[in-house]
């Protein structure tokens, strides 16, 4: 394709011209947890800065800018809704791929090995929910947000682990990854069961048929993305219209993507999908969602409202205290009762660090918060609470991990 002369001149005078090789390097970097987590963090910080400037109203206008073509028949969709119901579907698709990989080749393949992170994840969902309900009891409408502090952010948590625990043993990273993946599966199940709207059964049935067709083609080892992309988009559209949150489609499609080895040694369908979509998820989908969701006021009055609101305090307590008690207590009980084993390469102090890190509930907690609280002021307080809890959990985990780094260095 020949570009117009003006474009050629602009490209020639621009001091930096992206190349295919550079784009490949950027995509490779975004496949690492550290870079993906940093990009998401920078997006959240940018949103916080903008929302606390004199131009905060422009940020709110961006959030609520409506993009709802009438011919789609999907209701009123502003930028925030497109980020949570559209872009995050890709994030959950990648999470579904990770879960399928864990079930096929990872920790979840062996029930005995899977027991420790799975039981820790289950307890790490139940205890924060109970603490939230206890702290927020009596507040009008508080109970609808019980699931906000139950989720762990995979990208953020793994990024903090990579930065603060440079000598992290492989079993600990596998424990955190499996814990977060199971946590996400539970979270998406909660969204499907408790935060879906009134059911529209016709598009729901069509969506299930499309997802089933996708799975059948994967089973038959069809490899062309030109078949799968239209099916996935149509499945998303049907679930979006059905009343079930569209992110459910992402997890279902990800889990149905085949990890089966090919006779000629080519990458599997799951590997190809992960290779193509992970950079887009880490570099676009999650950062954009963070940017349009994390911008809250941090003035004295706004922070004062958070620390006097029992719903917000319930979120902080659930993530910082509940996650630690649930994950660490679940793991300890599983080992104590003989249901699971603790690897010789792991120490309970390291499990404690991961339990603290599980309190980073950024992406999925903000998603559930938006579904649970439609009142803008209440959602803003919940969002601020999630951010505060995530910072506290990260800092506490970093202290534990840095201490383990020093102890391991002395031992070596």
C-alpha positions as a LaTeX table, in Angstrom:
\begin{tabular}{lrrr}
\hline
Residue & $x$ (\AA) & $y$ (\AA) & $z$ (\AA) \\
\hline
Unk1 & 0.00 & 0.00 & 0.00 \\
Unk2 & 1.40 & 3.42 & $-0.99$ \\
Unk3 & 0.96 & 6.11 & 1.66 \\
Unk4 & 0.15 & 9.71 & 0.72 \\
Unk5 & 3.21 & 11.96 & 0.37 \\
Unk6 & 2.30 & 13.99 & 3.46 \\
Unk7 & 2.42 & 10.91 & 5.65 \\
Unk8 & 5.81 & 9.95 & 4.25 \\
Unk9 & 7.21 & 13.39 & 5.01 \\
Unk10 & 5.87 & 13.35 & 8.57 \\
Unk11 & 7.36 & 9.90 & 9.16 \\
Unk12 & 10.71 & 11.01 & 7.75 \\
Unk13 & 10.96 & 14.06 & 10.02 \\
Unk14 & 9.66 & 12.35 & 13.18 \\
Unk15 & 12.65 & 11.57 & 15.45 \\
Unk16 & 11.43 & 8.08 & 16.25 \\
Unk17 & 9.88 & 5.62 & 13.80 \\
Unk18 & 8.39 & 2.44 & 15.32 \\
Unk19 & 9.42 & $-0.70$ & 13.49 \\
Unk20 & 8.08 & $-4.22$ & 13.38 \\
Unk21 & 10.99 & $-5.32$ & 15.55 \\
Unk22 & 10.25 & $-2.61$ & 18.12 \\
Unk23 & 6.59 & $-3.60$ & 18.21 \\
Unk24 & 7.61 & $-7.20$ & 18.80 \\
Unk25 & 9.84 & $-6.13$ & 21.69 \\
Unk26 & 7.04 & $-4.10$ & 23.27 \\
Unk27 & 4.63 & $-7.03$ & 22.96 \\
Unk28 & 7.20 & $-9.35$ & 24.54 \\
Unk29 & 7.69 & $-6.95$ & 27.44 \\
Unk30 & 3.94 & $-6.74$ & 28.02 \\
Unk31 & 3.81 & $-10.52$ & 28.38 \\
Unk32 & 5.79 & $-10.23$ & 31.62 \\
Unk33 & 3.87 & $-9.63$ & 34.85 \\
Unk34 & 6.20 & $-6.84$ & 35.98 \\
Unk35 & 5.73 & $-4.65$ & 32.92 \\
Unk36 & 1.99 & $-5.32$ & 32.71 \\
Unk37 & 1.55 & $-4.43$ & 36.37 \\
Unk38 & 3.60 & $-1.25$ & 36.02 \\
Unk39 & 1.56 & $-0.10$ & 32.98 \\
Unk40 & $-1.66$ & $-0.67$ & 34.91 \\
Unk41 & $-0.27$ & 1.20 & 37.92 \\
Unk42 & 0.80 & 4.15 & 35.76 \\
Unk43 & $-2.68$ & 4.30 & 34.22 \\
Unk44 & $-4.28$ & 4.36 & 37.67 \\
Unk45 & $-1.89$ & 7.07 & 38.87 \\
Unk46 & $-2.61$ & 9.16 & 35.76 \\
Unk47 & $-6.34$ & 8.88 & 36.46 \\
Unk48 & $-5.85$ & 9.90 & 40.09 \\
Unk49 & $-3.76$ & 12.91 & 39.09 \\
Unk50 & $-6.31$ & 14.06 & 36.49 \\
Unk51 & $-9.25$ & 13.58 & 38.86 \\
Unk52 & $-7.55$ & 15.81 & 41.45 \\
Unk53 & $-6.81$ & 18.75 & 39.15 \\
Unk54 & $-9.02$ & 21.70 & 38.17 \\
Unk55 & $-9.90$ & 19.70 & 35.04 \\
Unk56 & $-11.58$ & 16.90 & 37.02 \\
Unk57 & $-14.90$ & 17.59 & 35.28 \\
Unk58 & $-13.31$ & 16.70 & 31.93 \\
Unk59 & $-12.32$ & 13.32 & 33.40 \\
Unk60 & $-15.91$ & 12.72 & 34.51 \\
Unk61 & $-17.14$ & 13.71 & 31.04 \\
Unk62 & $-14.78$ & 11.11 & 29.55 \\
Unk63 & $-16.07$ & 8.42 & 31.90 \\
Unk64 & $-19.70$ & 9.09 & 31.05 \\
Unk65 & $-19.27$ & 9.76 & 27.31 \\
Unk66 & $-21.86$ & 7.52 & 25.70 \\
Unk67 & $-21.04$ & 5.24 & 22.78 \\
Unk68 & $-24.27$ & 3.37 & 22.07 \\
Unk69 & $-25.05$ & 2.81 & 18.38 \\
Unk70 & $-28.78$ & 2.14 & 18.23 \\
Unk71 & $-28.44$ & $-0.75$ & 15.81 \\
Unk72 & $-26.50$ & $-2.77$ & 18.44 \\
Unk73 & $-29.50$ & $-2.83$ & 20.82 \\
Unk74 & $-27.26$ & $-3.12$ & 23.90 \\
Unk75 & $-28.66$ & $-0.20$ & 25.88 \\
Unk76 & $-26.80$ & 2.86 & 27.09 \\
Unk77 & $-23.05$ & 2.19 & 27.10 \\
Unk78 & $-20.61$ & 4.90 & 28.17 \\
Unk79 & $-16.82$ & 4.66 & 28.19 \\
Unk80 & $-16.78$ & 3.08 & 31.66 \\
Unk81 & $-19.23$ & 0.38 & 30.60 \\
Unk82 & $-17.29$ & $-0.39$ & 27.42 \\
Unk83 & $-14.13$ & $-0.77$ & 29.50 \\
Unk84 & $-15.73$ & $-3.12$ & 32.03 \\
Unk85 & $-18.02$ & $-5.09$ & 29.70 \\
Unk86 & $-15.88$ & $-4.95$ & 26.57 \\
Unk87 & $-12.15$ & $-4.61$ & 27.18 \\
Unk88 & $-12.15$ & $-6.66$ & 30.38 \\
Unk89 & $-13.58$ & $-9.59$ & 28.43 \\
Unk90 & $-10.13$ & $-9.97$ & 26.87 \\
Unk91 & $-8.55$ & $-9.90$ & 30.35 \\
Unk92 & $-10.88$ & $-12.67$ & 31.51 \\
Unk93 & $-10.26$ & $-14.63$ & 28.32 \\
Unk94 & $-6.55$ & $-14.65$ & 29.19 \\
Unk95 & $-7.48$ & $-15.66$ & 32.76 \\
Unk96 & $-9.50$ & $-18.54$ & 31.28 \\
Unk97 & $-6.45$ & $-19.60$ & 29.26 \\
Unk98 & $-4.36$ & $-19.58$ & 32.43 \\
Unk99 & $-6.93$ & $-21.67$ & 34.27 \\
Unk100 & $-7.07$ & $-24.22$ & 31.44 \\
Unk101 & $-3.27$ & $-24.33$ & 31.40 \\
Unk102 & $-3.21$ & $-24.95$ & 35.15 \\
Unk103 & $-5.79$ & $-27.73$ & 34.79 \\
Unk104 & $-3.89$ & $-29.36$ & 31.92 \\
Unk105 & $-0.22$ & $-28.88$ & 32.70 \\
Unk106 & 0.04 & $-26.93$ & 35.96 \\
Unk107 & $-0.68$ & $-27.18$ & 39.66 \\
Unk108 & $-4.36$ & $-28.03$ & 39.21 \\
Unk109 & $-3.57$ & $-31.17$ & 37.21 \\
Unk110 & $-2.69$ & $-33.09$ & 40.37 \\
Unk111 & $-5.44$ & $-32.84$ & 43.03 \\
Unk112 & $-2.93$ & $-33.30$ & 45.83 \\
Unk113 & $-0.75$ & $-30.43$ & 44.59 \\
Unk114 & $-3.77$ & $-28.27$ & 43.79 \\
Unk115 & $-5.33$ & $-28.67$ & 47.23 \\
Unk116 & $-3.14$ & $-26.07$ & 48.96 \\
Unk117 & $-3.79$ & $-23.06$ & 46.66 \\
Unk118 & $-7.39$ & $-24.06$ & 45.93 \\
Unk119 & $-8.39$ & $-24.34$ & 49.61 \\
Unk120 & $-6.47$ & $-21.15$ & 50.36 \\
Unk121 & $-8.35$ & $-19.39$ & 47.54 \\
Unk122 & $-11.75$ & $-20.61$ & 48.76 \\
Unk123 & $-11.04$ & $-19.44$ & 52.32 \\
Unk124 & $-9.60$ & $-16.24$ & 50.86 \\
Unk125 & $-12.98$ & $-15.50$ & 49.27 \\
Unk126 & $-15.19$ & $-16.50$ & 52.21 \\
Unk127 & $-13.39$ & $-14.71$ & 55.06 \\
Unk128 & $-13.18$ & $-11.25$ & 53.40 \\
Unk129 & $-16.88$ & $-11.45$ & 52.53 \\
Unk130 & $-17.76$ & $-12.25$ & 56.14 \\
Unk131 & $-15.55$ & $-9.46$ & 57.48 \\
Unk132 & $-17.09$ & $-6.99$ & 55.03 \\
Unk133 & $-20.61$ & $-7.97$ & 56.13 \\
Unk134 & $-19.64$ & $-7.68$ & 59.81 \\
Unk135 & $-18.07$ & $-4.22$ & 59.43 \\
Unk136 & $-20.78$ & $-2.81$ & 57.15 \\
Unk137 & $-23.76$ & $-4.37$ & 58.97 \\
Unk138 & $-26.65$ & $-1.95$ & 59.32 \\
Unk139 & $-25.71$ & 0.33 & 56.44 \\
Unk140 & $-28.45$ & 0.67 & 53.84 \\
Unk141 & $-27.65$ & $-1.35$ & 50.72 \\
Unk142 & $-24.27$ & $-2.42$ & 52.08 \\
Unk143 & $-24.83$ & $-6.14$ & 51.62 \\
Unk144 & $-24.82$ & $-5.85$ & 47.83 \\
Unk145 & $-21.07$ & $-5.24$ & 47.91 \\
Unk146 & $-20.08$ & $-8.33$ & 49.88 \\
Unk147 & $-18.04$ & $-9.67$ & 46.94 \\
Unk148 & $-15.92$ & $-6.52$ & 46.41 \\
Unk149 & $-13.08$ & $-7.61$ & 48.75 \\
Unk150 & $-13.02$ & $-11.23$ & 47.57 \\
Unk151 & $-10.88$ & $-10.83$ & 44.42 \\
Unk152 & $-7.11$ & $-10.80$ & 43.87 \\
Unk153 & $-5.57$ & $-8.93$ & 40.95 \\
Unk154 & $-3.27$ & $-11.35$ & 39.09 \\
Unk155 & $-1.19$ & $-8.80$ & 37.18 \\
Unk156 & $-0.66$ & $-6.42$ & 40.08 \\
Unk157 & 0.10 & $-9.19$ & 42.60 \\
Unk158 & 2.61 & $-10.97$ & 40.35 \\
Unk159 & 4.27 & $-7.65$ & 39.52 \\
Unk160 & 4.76 & $-6.84$ & 43.21 \\
Unk161 & 6.10 & $-10.35$ & 43.83 \\
Unk162 & 8.57 & $-10.07$ & 40.93 \\
Unk163 & 9.87 & $-6.67$ & 42.08 \\
Unk164 & 10.08 & $-7.30$ & 45.84 \\
Unk165 & 11.10 & $-10.98$ & 45.95 \\
Unk166 & 13.85 & $-11.33$ & 43.38 \\
Unk167 & 14.87 & $-14.76$ & 44.67 \\
Unk168 & 11.29 & $-16.02$ & 44.72 \\
Unk169 & 11.20 & $-19.84$ & 44.63 \\
Unk170 & 9.27 & $-21.28$ & 41.69 \\
Unk171 & 6.73 & $-23.12$ & 43.92 \\
Unk172 & 5.77 & $-19.82$ & 45.60 \\
Unk173 & 5.08 & $-18.12$ & 42.27 \\
Unk174 & 3.07 & $-21.18$ & 41.19 \\
Unk175 & 1.13 & $-21.00$ & 44.47 \\
Unk176 & 0.27 & $-17.33$ & 43.91 \\
Unk177 & $-0.61$ & $-17.84$ & 40.25 \\
Unk178 & $-2.88$ & $-20.81$ & 41.00 \\
Unk179 & $-4.43$ & $-18.97$ & 43.95 \\
Unk180 & $-5.19$ & $-15.92$ & 41.79 \\
Unk181 & $-6.55$ & $-17.98$ & 38.88 \\
Unk182 & $-8.91$ & $-19.95$ & 41.16 \\
Unk183 & $-9.83$ & $-16.67$ & 42.84 \\
Unk184 & $-10.74$ & $-15.20$ & 39.46 \\
Unk185 & $-12.84$ & $-18.26$ & 38.59 \\
Unk186 & $-14.77$ & $-17.86$ & 41.83 \\
Unk187 & $-15.15$ & $-14.12$ & 41.20 \\
Unk188 & $-16.55$ & $-14.61$ & 37.70 \\
Unk189 & $-18.95$ & $-17.24$ & 39.07 \\
Unk190 & $-20.09$ & $-14.74$ & 41.70 \\
Unk191 & $-20.61$ & $-12.11$ & 38.99 \\
Unk192 & $-22.65$ & $-14.55$ & 36.89 \\
Unk193 & $-24.82$ & $-15.66$ & 39.82 \\
Unk194 & $-25.27$ & $-12.47$ & 41.86 \\
Unk195 & $-24.56$ & $-9.48$ & 39.61 \\
Unk196 & $-26.34$ & $-10.36$ & 36.39 \\
Unk197 & $-29.42$ & $-8.41$ & 35.37 \\
Unk198 & $-32.85$ & $-9.74$ & 34.48 \\
Unk199 & $-32.38$ & $-12.65$ & 32.11 \\
Unk200 & $-33.20$ & $-12.40$ & 28.42 \\
Unk201 & $-33.31$ & $-16.08$ & 27.56 \\
Unk202 & $-33.17$ & $-15.94$ & 23.75 \\
Unk203 & $-29.78$ & $-14.20$ & 23.43 \\
Unk204 & $-28.52$ & $-16.25$ & 26.40 \\
Unk205 & $-29.40$ & $-19.47$ & 24.57 \\
Unk206 & $-27.74$ & $-18.22$ & 21.38 \\
Unk207 & $-24.65$ & $-17.26$ & 23.37 \\
Unk208 & $-24.42$ & $-20.73$ & 24.91 \\
Unk209 & $-24.77$ & $-22.30$ & 21.43 \\
Unk210 & $-22.00$ & $-20.07$ & 20.04 \\
Unk211 & $-19.70$ & $-20.85$ & 22.98 \\
Unk212 & $-20.46$ & $-24.55$ & 22.47 \\
Unk213 & $-19.62$ & $-24.25$ & 18.75 \\
Unk214 & $-16.35$ & $-22.56$ & 19.68 \\
Unk215 & $-15.51$ & $-25.43$ & 22.03 \\
Unk216 & $-16.45$ & $-28.07$ & 19.43 \\
Unk217 & $-14.20$ & $-26.47$ & 16.82 \\
Unk218 & $-11.38$ & $-26.35$ & 19.36 \\
Unk219 & $-11.93$ & $-30.04$ & 20.09 \\
Unk220 & $-11.77$ & $-30.75$ & 16.35 \\
Unk221 & $-8.40$ & $-28.91$ & 16.24 \\
Unk222 & $-9.55$ & $-26.16$ & 13.86 \\
Unk223 & $-6.79$ & $-23.55$ & 13.95 \\
Unk224 & $-7.96$ & $-20.56$ & 11.88 \\
Unk225 & $-8.53$ & $-17.38$ & 13.96 \\
Unk226 & $-10.87$ & $-16.18$ & 11.19 \\
Unk227 & $-13.34$ & $-18.78$ & 12.46 \\
Unk228 & $-12.90$ & $-18.11$ & 16.17 \\
Unk229 & $-12.89$ & $-14.30$ & 16.25 \\
Unk230 & $-16.42$ & $-13.89$ & 14.77 \\
Unk231 & $-17.74$ & $-16.64$ & 17.07 \\
Unk232 & $-16.19$ & $-14.98$ & 20.12 \\
Unk233 & $-17.51$ & $-11.53$ & 19.21 \\
Unk234 & $-21.02$ & $-12.88$ & 18.60 \\
Unk235 & $-20.92$ & $-14.85$ & 21.88 \\
Unk236 & $-19.91$ & $-11.65$ & 23.70 \\
Unk237 & $-22.73$ & $-9.73$ & 22.02 \\
Unk238 & $-25.34$ & $-12.33$ & 22.96 \\
Unk239 & $-24.28$ & $-12.46$ & 26.59 \\
Unk240 & $-24.15$ & $-8.68$ & 26.73 \\
Unk241 & $-27.78$ & $-8.59$ & 25.59 \\
Unk242 & $-28.84$ & $-11.51$ & 27.80 \\
Unk243 & $-28.31$ & $-9.82$ & 31.16 \\
Unk244 & $-25.37$ & $-12.07$ & 32.11 \\
Unk245 & $-22.21$ & $-10.00$ & 32.52 \\
Unk246 & $-20.22$ & $-10.33$ & 29.31 \\
Unk247 & $-16.96$ & $-11.16$ & 31.10 \\
Unk248 & $-18.43$ & $-14.63$ & 31.69 \\
Unk249 & $-18.06$ & $-15.20$ & 27.95 \\
Unk250 & $-14.38$ & $-14.35$ & 28.17 \\
Unk251 & $-13.62$ & $-16.95$ & 30.85 \\
Unk252 & $-15.74$ & $-19.62$ & 29.13 \\
Unk253 & $-14.06$ & $-19.11$ & 25.76 \\
Unk254 & $-10.60$ & $-19.02$ & 27.34 \\
Unk255 & $-11.18$ & $-22.29$ & 29.18 \\
Unk256 & $-12.46$ & $-23.96$ & 25.99 \\
Unk257 & $-9.41$ & $-22.95$ & 23.95 \\
Unk258 & $-7.46$ & $-26.12$ & 23.26 \\
Unk259 & $-4.04$ & $-26.70$ & 24.85 \\
Unk260 & $-3.69$ & $-29.97$ & 22.91 \\
Unk261 & $-0.21$ & $-30.53$ & 21.45 \\
Unk262 & 0.03 & $-30.74$ & 17.64 \\
Unk263 & 1.76 & $-33.70$ & 15.93 \\
Unk264 & 4.20 & $-31.39$ & 14.14 \\
Unk265 & 5.14 & $-29.46$ & 17.29 \\
Unk266 & 3.45 & $-26.20$ & 16.28 \\
Unk267 & 2.11 & $-23.91$ & 19.05 \\
Unk268 & $-1.24$ & $-25.01$ & 20.45 \\
Unk269 & $-4.37$ & $-22.92$ & 19.98 \\
Unk270 & $-4.10$ & $-21.80$ & 23.61 \\
Unk271 & $-0.47$ & $-20.76$ & 23.15 \\
Unk272 & $-1.27$ & $-18.82$ & 19.97 \\
Unk273 & $-4.19$ & $-17.04$ & 21.62 \\
Unk274 & $-2.14$ & $-16.20$ & 24.70 \\
Unk275 & 0.75 & $-14.94$ & 22.57 \\
Unk276 & $-1.57$ & $-12.69$ & 20.56 \\
Unk277 & $-3.88$ & $-11.38$ & 23.29 \\
Unk278 & $-1.77$ & $-11.07$ & 26.44 \\
Unk279 & 0.07 & $-7.92$ & 25.26 \\
Unk280 & $-3.26$ & $-6.35$ & 24.23 \\
Unk281 & $-4.79$ & $-7.27$ & 27.60 \\
Unk282 & $-1.82$ & $-5.99$ & 29.62 \\
Unk283 & $-1.05$ & $-2.97$ & 27.45 \\
Unk284 & $-4.54$ & $-1.75$ & 26.51 \\
Unk285 & $-7.50$ & $-3.49$ & 28.16 \\
Unk286 & $-6.51$ & $-3.44$ & 31.82 \\
Unk287 & $-4.76$ & $-0.02$ & 31.74 \\
Unk288 & $-7.75$ & 1.60 & 30.01 \\
Unk289 & $-10.12$ & 0.04 & 32.56 \\
Unk290 & $-7.85$ & 1.25 & 35.37 \\
Unk291 & $-7.67$ & 4.72 & 33.84 \\
Unk292 & $-11.44$ & 5.19 & 33.53 \\
Unk293 & $-12.20$ & 3.58 & 36.91 \\
Unk294 & $-9.49$ & 4.71 & 39.35 \\
Unk295 & $-9.89$ & 8.48 & 39.09 \\
Unk296 & $-11.30$ & 9.50 & 42.47 \\
Unk297 & $-10.90$ & 12.61 & 44.57 \\
Unk298 & $-8.24$ & 12.41 & 47.26 \\
Unk299 & $-9.02$ & 15.63 & 49.09 \\
Unk300 & $-9.50$ & 15.77 & 52.85 \\
Unk301 & $-13.28$ & 15.65 & 52.53 \\
Unk302 & $-13.24$ & 12.65 & 50.17 \\
Unk303 & $-10.79$ & 10.68 & 52.31 \\
Unk304 & $-12.73$ & 11.64 & 55.43 \\
Unk305 & $-15.89$ & 10.26 & 53.82 \\
Unk306 & $-14.09$ & 6.94 & 53.17 \\
Unk307 & $-12.98$ & 6.52 & 56.77 \\
Unk308 & $-16.46$ & 7.31 & 58.11 \\
Unk309 & $-18.28$ & 5.04 & 55.65 \\
Unk310 & $-18.66$ & 1.53 & 57.00 \\
Unk311 & $-19.04$ & 0.09 & 53.50 \\
Unk312 & $-15.65$ & 1.52 & 52.50 \\
Unk313 & $-14.12$ & 0.41 & 55.80 \\
Unk314 & $-15.55$ & $-3.05$ & 55.19 \\
Unk315 & $-13.78$ & $-3.17$ & 51.83 \\
Unk316 & $-10.45$ & $-2.13$ & 53.40 \\
Unk317 & $-10.82$ & $-4.59$ & 56.27 \\
Unk318 & $-11.90$ & $-7.37$ & 53.93 \\
Unk319 & $-8.95$ & $-6.94$ & 51.58 \\
Unk320 & $-6.18$ & $-6.20$ & 54.08 \\
Unk321 & $-7.26$ & $-8.38$ & 57.01 \\
Unk322 & $-9.76$ & $-10.81$ & 55.52 \\
Unk323 & $-7.57$ & $-11.89$ & 52.61 \\
Unk324 & $-4.59$ & $-12.51$ & 54.89 \\
Unk325 & $-6.61$ & $-14.46$ & 57.45 \\
Unk326 & $-8.48$ & $-16.41$ & 54.77 \\
Unk327 & $-5.53$ & $-17.34$ & 52.52 \\
Unk328 & $-3.01$ & $-18.02$ & 55.28 \\
Unk329 & $-5.58$ & $-19.70$ & 57.52 \\
Unk330 & $-6.92$ & $-21.82$ & 54.65 \\
Unk331 & $-3.42$ & $-22.96$ & 53.69 \\
Unk332 & $-2.45$ & $-23.69$ & 57.30 \\
Unk333 & $-5.67$ & $-25.65$ & 57.96 \\
Unk334 & $-5.24$ & $-27.65$ & 54.74 \\
Unk335 & $-1.73$ & $-28.73$ & 55.75 \\
Unk336 & $-2.67$ & $-29.26$ & 59.39 \\
Unk337 & $-5.61$ & $-31.49$ & 58.46 \\
Unk338 & $-3.52$ & $-33.49$ & 56.04 \\
Unk339 & $-5.42$ & $-32.36$ & 52.95 \\
Unk340 & $-2.37$ & $-30.75$ & 51.32 \\
Unk341 & 1.41 & $-30.63$ & 51.57 \\
Unk342 & 3.73 & $-27.65$ & 51.88 \\
Unk343 & 6.67 & $-27.87$ & 49.49 \\
Unk344 & 10.12 & $-28.19$ & 51.05 \\
Unk345 & 11.12 & $-25.08$ & 49.06 \\
Unk346 & 8.50 & $-22.95$ & 50.81 \\
Unk347 & 8.35 & $-21.35$ & 54.24 \\
Unk348 & 5.29 & $-20.22$ & 56.14 \\
Unk349 & 6.66 & $-16.66$ & 56.17 \\
Unk350 & 6.52 & $-16.72$ & 52.36 \\
Unk351 & 2.96 & $-18.04$ & 52.40 \\
Unk352 & 2.15 & $-15.16$ & 54.77 \\
Unk353 & 3.61 & $-12.70$ & 52.25 \\
Unk354 & 1.43 & $-14.14$ & 49.47 \\
Unk355 & $-1.59$ & $-14.01$ & 51.80 \\
Unk356 & $-0.96$ & $-10.31$ & 52.34 \\
Unk357 & $-0.42$ & $-9.78$ & 48.62 \\
Unk358 & $-3.79$ & $-11.41$ & 47.91 \\
Unk359 & $-5.31$ & $-8.22$ & 49.35 \\
Unk360 & $-4.43$ & $-6.42$ & 46.11 \\
Unk361 & $-7.91$ & $-6.53$ & 44.63 \\
Unk362 & $-7.60$ & $-3.82$ & 42.02 \\
Unk363 & $-9.16$ & $-4.86$ & 38.68 \\
Unk364 & $-11.87$ & $-7.35$ & 39.65 \\
Unk365 & $-12.74$ & $-5.53$ & 42.88 \\
Unk366 & $-13.36$ & $-2.32$ & 40.93 \\
Unk367 & $-15.45$ & $-4.27$ & 38.43 \\
Unk368 & $-17.63$ & $-5.81$ & 41.16 \\
Unk369 & $-17.83$ & $-2.46$ & 42.95 \\
Unk370 & $-19.26$ & $-0.87$ & 39.81 \\
Unk371 & $-21.84$ & $-3.64$ & 39.52 \\
Unk372 & $-22.80$ & $-3.53$ & 43.21 \\
Unk373 & $-23.12$ & 0.25 & 43.67 \\
Unk374 & $-24.74$ & 2.38 & 41.00 \\
Unk375 & $-24.72$ & 5.52 & 43.14 \\
Unk376 & $-21.67$ & 7.52 & 41.92 \\
Unk377 & $-20.67$ & 8.83 & 45.35 \\
Unk378 & $-20.85$ & 5.39 & 46.95 \\
Unk379 & $-18.91$ & 3.82 & 44.08 \\
Unk380 & $-16.25$ & 6.54 & 44.42 \\
Unk381 & $-15.82$ & 5.76 & 48.13 \\
Unk382 & $-15.60$ & 2.02 & 47.38 \\
Unk383 & $-13.05$ & 2.69 & 44.63 \\
Unk384 & $-10.94$ & 4.79 & 46.99 \\
Unk385 & $-11.17$ & 2.02 & 49.60 \\
Unk386 & $-9.96$ & $-0.57$ & 47.05 \\
Unk387 & $-7.00$ & 1.64 & 46.13 \\
Unk388 & $-6.06$ & 2.25 & 49.78 \\
Unk389 & $-6.34$ & $-1.45$ & 50.61 \\
Unk390 & $-4.26$ & $-2.45$ & 47.56 \\
Unk391 & $-1.48$ & $-0.04$ & 48.56 \\
Unk392 & $-1.52$ & $-1.26$ & 52.17 \\
Unk393 & $-1.51$ & $-4.92$ & 51.12 \\
Unk394 & 1.34 & $-4.36$ & 48.64 \\
Unk395 & 3.43 & $-2.50$ & 51.22 \\
Unk396 & 2.91 & $-5.15$ & 53.90 \\
Unk397 & 3.76 & $-7.96$ & 51.49 \\
Unk398 & 6.86 & $-6.08$ & 50.28 \\
Unk399 & 8.15 & $-5.85$ & 53.86 \\
Unk400 & 7.75 & $-9.61$ & 54.35 \\
Unk401 & 9.34 & $-10.47$ & 51.00 \\
Unk402 & 12.32 & $-8.15$ & 51.44 \\
Unk403 & 13.00 & $-9.80$ & 54.78 \\
Unk404 & 12.86 & $-13.24$ & 53.13 \\
Unk405 & 15.28 & $-12.04$ & 50.44 \\
Unk406 & 17.81 & $-11.06$ & 53.13 \\
Unk407 & 17.36 & $-14.33$ & 55.02 \\
Unk408 & 17.79 & $-16.41$ & 51.87 \\
Unk409 & 20.90 & $-14.43$ & 50.95 \\
Unk410 & 22.46 & $-15.12$ & 54.35 \\
Unk411 & 21.60 & $-18.79$ & 54.11 \\
Unk412 & 23.14 & $-19.09$ & 50.64 \\
\hline
\end{tabular}
